[in-house]
Amino acid sequence: MFKLTDQIIDPCTDEAGQLMNAMRNIPTWTKAKRAIYDKLVALLESQEHIYFVGHVDKYHLSIVGSSCFYNVPLNRRGHLSVYRGKLIRLVCVSTGQYDRGYLATEAIPMNINLK
């Protein structure tokens, strides 16, 4: 489980970040927002990634298209254990009644304010 204080703000300056910003600018799920979402997921899936289902209280992302960075601890177990000791970008890509779908990709720590 990550703490909210472990979360590193995503500056959204890369291509995926710009797509997420474009999604946030459209308040409802229109065809245009769906097309941006499809581009975002295709872009993230073209990178090495993992998809998993998790709870908002553990990952602190609940809105589709929201993202942040986490440093994965060396003793991490579960879905993110493949990223032990690495910086990841976590993106919320689907919602359910109780769970959320997340895509995690290894991040390159360029231009990221690590506090």
Summary of the structure (lengths in Angstrom):
residues: 115
radius of gyration: 13.6
end to end distance: 20.0
largest distance: 42.2
contacts: 300
relative contact order: 0.22
helix: 33%
strand: 25%
